[in-house]
């Protein structure tokens, strides 16, 4: 039986859109949206294709997503080639099936059905699509949001199609995300011979007590929506490779995933005070990749919860766990932002797959959310 959601998902999966290459995916989506009366504004930025599309006017509900994917890995380990979408035992296999070409297909087909049923809908329906979410995220949603904000575009509600679910569609809805900040720390010492330690200054030895204290620090206790801020050491590097040389420098990279109980500035201040207290000679560079955001209960969350309950007869958990998403950029526009997408068990893995019936269900949920907010 022909299913428009599955058919469109398969068309997208066949296009090997390795980030930030779009490989023709957006042209396919744009043609479908223009056919139902959307105005489409391409917004290419550097090596990245983006577009902003809208239909109607007034209170605005946008659907956001990305056409780019991560590499497939060893194609020989897939049960079928990663860019030849195949359905086996009810599962649609292919790179991007879950993250997030399945969601994109569900969104567009939902819009087609919604417009057919409500050609004179009262609000504005929009799409914000990028091809730069899986890589640097430098020329994608963040740049589109900057342009939209500069001209005071209205965006009230935004649904991001990231794969939020864990076991069945809609069991988890992300109504926020933690912030992320990375420190690149270099502790300076004096290189020398291991047999003459009094003529050197070992930065590894000096740094270890400070690192132990960093790891043991309670940064905050989280709150009703966020787990406590966590800090993890990701990379360490020192030495010349020789067993008889005391290194002159020790490099440590660590990352914080932080709740709204902390800020990037409070974290920086506390870390640097700790390093100073240990009397280290150091340089430190910080990279903030996202501020935390939270969408409290309101019209968007209520609409999503009702749509999930209608089709799956469950009440979703509202969580802020997981990595960052482009929702962090969209939230800067003052919009209510949530993430609702398919089951995420196989994302970025060999044999990525999603239940075909879940994509059809997701499309119906998306359509019902449109009907509650802009019909």
C-alpha positions in Angstrom: 0.0 0.0 0.0 1.3 3.5 -0.9 2.2 5.6 2.1 3.2 9.1 1.4 5.3 9.5 4.6 7.3 6.3 4.0 7.7 7.2 0.2 9.1 10.7 1.0 11.4 9.3 3.8 12.8 6.8 1.3 13.4 9.5 -1.3 15.3 11.6 1.3 17.4 8.6 2.5 18.5 7.8 -1.1 20.2 11.2 -1.1 23.6 10.8 0.7 23.5 14.2 2.4 26.7 14.0 4.5 26.9 17.1 6.6 26.9 19.9 5.4 26.1 18.6 1.9 22.4 18.6 1.3 22.5 16.3 -1.8 19.2 17.6 -3.2 17.0 16.9 -0.1 15.9 20.5 0.4 14.9 20.9 -3.3 12.6 17.9 -2.8 11.0 19.4 0.3 10.8 22.9 -1.2 8.9 21.6 -4.2 6.4 19.8 -2.0 5.8 22.9 0.2 5.5 25.3 -2.8 2.9 23.0 -4.3 0.6 23.6 -1.3 1.1 27.4 -1.2 4.2 28.0 0.9 6.4 30.9 0.2 10.0 29.7 0.4 13.1 31.8 1.1 16.4 30.0 0.5 19.1 31.2 3.0 22.4 29.6 1.9 25.3 30.4 4.2 28.8 29.4 3.2 28.8 25.7 2.6 25.3 25.2 4.1 21.9 25.2 2.5 19.0 26.5 4.6 15.5 27.6 3.9 12.7 29.4 5.7 9.2 28.8 4.4 5.8 30.0 5.5 2.1 29.9 4.7 -0.6 32.2 6.2 -0.1 35.0 8.7 -0.4 35.6 12.4 0.6 33.4 15.4 3.4 31.2 14.0 4.1 27.5 14.5 7.4 26.5 12.9 8.7 22.9 12.3 12.5 22.7 12.4 14.8 20.0 11.2 18.0 19.1 9.3 18.6 17.3 6.1 22.2 16.4 6.8 23.4 13.1 8.3 26.4 11.6 9.9 28.7 9.2 7.9 27.3 5.7 7.4 30.5 4.0 8.6 31.5 0.6 7.1 28.8 0.0 4.5 29.6 -3.7 4.5 28.3 -4.0 8.1 24.8 -2.8 7.1 22.2 -5.4 6.4 21.4 -3.4 3.3 23.3 -0.5 1.7 22.8 2.6 4.0 21.5 4.8 1.1 19.1 2.2 -0.3 16.2 2.4 2.1 14.6 -1.0 2.8 11.7 -2.1 4.9 12.3 -5.4 6.8 9.9 -6.7 9.4 8.1 -3.3 9.5 11.4 -1.4 10.1 12.6 1.2 7.6 16.4 0.9 7.4 18.8 3.6 6.1 21.1 6.3 7.3 19.0 9.2 8.5 15.8 7.1 8.9 15.5 8.2 12.6 17.8 11.2 12.6 16.0 12.9 11.0 14.7 12.3 7.5 11.8 10.3 8.9 10.7 13.3 10.9 11.1 15.6 7.9 8.9 13.4 5.8 6.3 13.2 8.6 6.3 17.1 8.9 5.8 17.7 5.2 3.1 15.2 4.8 1.4 16.5 7.9 1.5 20.0 6.4 0.0 18.7 3.1 -2.9 17.0 4.9 -3.4 20.0 7.2 -3.5 22.5 4.3 -6.0 20.2 2.4 -8.3 20.2 5.4 -7.7 23.9 6.4 -6.9 25.9 3.3 -7.8 29.1 5.1 -6.1 28.3 8.4 -6.0 31.3 10.8 -2.3 31.2 11.9 1.0 30.9 10.1 2.7 27.6 9.5 6.4 27.7 8.9 9.5 25.5 8.2 13.1 26.2 9.2 15.3 23.6 7.6 19.1 23.4 7.6 21.9 21.1 6.3 24.4 21.9 9.1 23.2 20.3 12.4 25.4 17.2 12.5 28.7 19.0 11.8 29.8 22.5 12.9 26.4 24.0 13.3 28.1 27.3 12.3 26.2 28.2 9.1 22.8 26.6 9.8 20.0 27.4 12.2 22.0 29.9 14.2 22.5 32.1 11.1 18.9 31.7 10.0 17.7 32.7 13.4 20.1 35.8 13.4 18.6 36.9 10.1 15.0 36.3 11.3 15.6 38.2 14.5 17.2 41.1 12.6 14.0 41.7 10.8 11.7 41.0 13.8 10.2 37.8 12.4 7.5 36.4 14.6 7.9 32.9 15.9 5.6 31.8 18.7 6.0 28.0 18.7 8.6 25.7 17.3 8.6 21.9 17.1 12.0 20.3 16.4 11.8 16.8 14.9 14.8 15.4 16.7 14.4 11.7 17.7 13.2 12.3 21.3 11.4 9.0 22.0 13.0 6.1 23.8 10.7 3.1 23.4 7.5 4.2 21.7 6.7 7.4 19.8 6.0 10.3 22.2 7.0 8.6 25.4 9.6 11.4 25.8 9.2 15.0 24.7 12.2 17.3 25.2 11.0 20.7 26.5 14.5 22.1 27.1 18.1 21.2 26.9 21.2 21.7 29.1 23.8 24.2 28.2 27.2 23.1 27.0 30.6 24.7 27.6 34.1 23.3 27.0 37.4 24.3 28.6 40.7 23.8 26.9 43.2 24.1 29.8 47.0 24.1 29.4 49.0 23.9 32.6 52.5 25.2 32.1 55.6 23.6 33.7 59.3 23.3 32.9 60.5 20.4 30.8 63.5 18.4 32.0 65.1 15.0 32.6 63.2 12.6 34.8 66.5 11.9 36.7 66.8 15.6 37.6 63.3 16.5 38.8 64.7 19.4 40.9 65.7 21.1 37.6 62.2 20.8 36.1 58.6 21.5 37.1 56.1 18.7 36.2 52.8 20.2 35.2 51.0 16.8 35.5 51.9 16.5 39.1 50.9 20.1 39.8 47.6 19.8 38.0 46.3 16.5 39.5 45.1 17.8 42.9 43.2 20.6 41.1 41.7 18.1 38.6 40.6 15.9 41.5 38.9 18.8 43.1 37.2 19.8 39.9 35.8 16.3 39.5 34.6 16.2 43.1 32.9 19.6 43.0 29.1 19.9 43.2 28.3 22.7 40.7 24.6 22.8 41.5 21.7 20.4 42.4 19.6 21.0 39.3 15.9 21.7 39.7 12.5 20.3 38.8 13.3 20.2 35.1 17.1 19.8 35.0 19.5 17.3 36.4 22.5 18.7 38.3 25.3 20.2 36.2 27.9 17.6 35.2 31.5 18.0 34.4 33.5 15.4 32.5 37.2 15.3 31.5 37.2 14.4 27.8 40.9 14.5 26.7 44.3 14.8 28.4 47.7 15.1 26.7 51.2 15.5 28.0 54.7 14.3 27.3 57.0 13.8 24.3 56.6 10.0 24.0 59.8 9.4 25.8 60.0 7.8 29.2 62.9 10.0 30.4 61.4 13.5 29.8 59.3 15.5 32.2 56.7 17.3 30.1 56.7 21.0 29.9 53.0 21.3 29.4 49.8 19.4 30.3 46.7 19.9 28.2 43.3 19.0 29.6 39.9 19.4 27.9 36.7 19.2 30.0 33.1 19.8 29.3 30.2 21.0 31.4 26.5 20.2 30.7 24.8 22.8 32.8 21.4 23.4 34.1 19.6 26.8 34.5 20.9 26.8 38.1 24.4 27.7 36.8 25.5 30.1 34.1 28.5 29.9 31.8 30.0 32.9 33.6 29.5 31.3 37.1 31.2 28.1 35.9 34.2 30.0 34.4 34.6 32.1 37.6 34.5 29.0 39.9 37.0 27.0 37.7 39.5 29.8 37.4 39.3 30.5 41.2 40.0 26.9 41.9 43.0 26.8 39.5 44.4 30.0 41.1 44.0 28.6 44.6 46.2 25.6 43.5 48.8 28.2 42.3 48.9 26.7 38.8 50.5 28.5 35.9 47.9 28.0 33.1 46.1 29.4 30.1 42.5 28.5 29.5 40.2 28.9 26.5 36.5 28.5 26.7 34.0 27.5 24.0 30.3 28.0 24.7 28.2 25.8 22.3 24.8 26.4 23.8 22.9 28.0 26.6 20.3 26.0 28.5 16.7 26.6 27.5 13.3 25.5 29.0 9.8 25.7 27.7 7.4 25.5 30.6 3.8 24.2 30.4 1.9 26.4 27.9 0.1 26.1 24.6 2.8 24.3 22.8 3.6 21.7 25.5 -0.1 21.2 26.0 -0.8 20.7 22.3 2.1 18.1 22.0 0.9 16.2 25.2 -2.6 16.1 23.8 -1.5 14.9 20.4 0.6 12.1 21.9 -2.2 11.1 24.2 -4.7 11.0 21.4 -2.7 8.6 19.2 -0.6 6.6 21.6 -2.7 6.9 24.8 0.3 7.7 26.9 1.4 10.8 28.8 4.9 11.8 27.6 7.7 12.5 30.0 9.0 16.1 29.7 12.8 15.8 29.9 15.8 18.1 29.3 18.4 15.3 29.1 20.7 14.4 26.1 23.0 16.5 24.0 22.4 19.9 22.5 20.1 20.5 19.5 19.3 23.4 17.2 16.4 24.2 19.6 19.0 26.2 21.6 19.3 28.7 18.8 15.5 28.9 18.1 14.7 29.6 21.8 16.6 32.9 21.5 13.7 34.2 19.4 11.4 33.9 22.5 9.6 31.0 21.0 8.2 28.0 23.0 10.4 25.1 21.7 9.9 21.4 22.1 11.3 18.3 20.5 9.2 15.4 19.4 10.4 12.7 17.1 10.8 9.0 16.6 12.6 6.4 18.7 16.3 7.2 19.1 17.7 3.7 19.8 19.7 3.4 16.5 20.6 7.0 15.7 24.2 7.4 14.4 24.6 3.5 14.5 25.2 0.9 11.8 21.8 -0.3 10.6 19.9 2.9 11.7 16.2 2.1 11.5 12.8 3.3 12.6 9.4 1.5 12.7 7.6 2.5 9.5 4.3 2.7 11.4 5.9 5.1 13.9 6.6 7.6 11.1 2.9 7.5 10.0 1.9 7.9 13.6 4.3 10.8 14.1 2.9 12.6 11.0 -0.6 12.3 12.5 0.7 13.8 15.8 2.3 16.7 13.9 -0.9 17.3 12.0 -3.0 17.4 15.2 -0.5 19.9 16.8 -1.0 22.1 13.7 -4.8 21.8 14.1 -4.6 22.9 17.8 -2.3 25.9 17.2 -2.9 27.4 13.8 -6.1 25.9 12.3 
